[in-house]
Amino acid sequence: MGFPTKIQLIKRQKSEQWYINFPAAVAQAMEFDKGEIVEWVIEDKKNMVLKRKSKSVEEDKKKL
């Protein structure tokens, strides 16, 4: 099952920012946490893989 997502671009005088938002259903299915670190890995021009880089900030705080 796929979730079409629009890529957004904000251009400023000296920079530009690209945004891709996750649909809520995707974020919930992945059980993302606020503040979690992820890493994009580019396999080729048609495929990117999102990898969990580390545990979430929330989980780290719970262990303290």
Order of alpha helices (4+ residues) and beta strands (2+ residues): beta-beta-alpha-beta-beta-alpha
